[in-house]
Amino acid sequence: MELGGVLDRLFQNGYNAEDCNLFLFYAGLVEAAPTFQRQHPDWRGPYLLYDQARLGVINNLEGARDACINGGNITELNYFLLRDPINQGHDWLTSAIRQANELFGITDG
């Protein structure tokens, strides 16, 4: 996930406009990710994993986003508040893709 890589750089190296612009761009993509009111029952599992990943990131963006907007550094607390959901979200998205592949009859082998 590109968002995680940019977050890592901002935390390790401090504020810089280029990485903050990338961070805000990727955060905006997560916030704009589509949601669906109805799913076929077979697709509820993959969709719930997708939605958990999306919301986990969205619900923890504030501190890091504010640091970028205001030209400050990301605190350790705000870093881990967002980094953990990004890591978990990656795992959930991987599971969602695996479940979707199974629904399409696609196997890993």
Summary of the structure (lengths in Angstrom):
residues: 109
radius of gyration: 15.7
end to end distance: 24.2
largest distance: 48.2
contacts: 300
relative contact order: 0.18
helix: 75%
strand: 0%
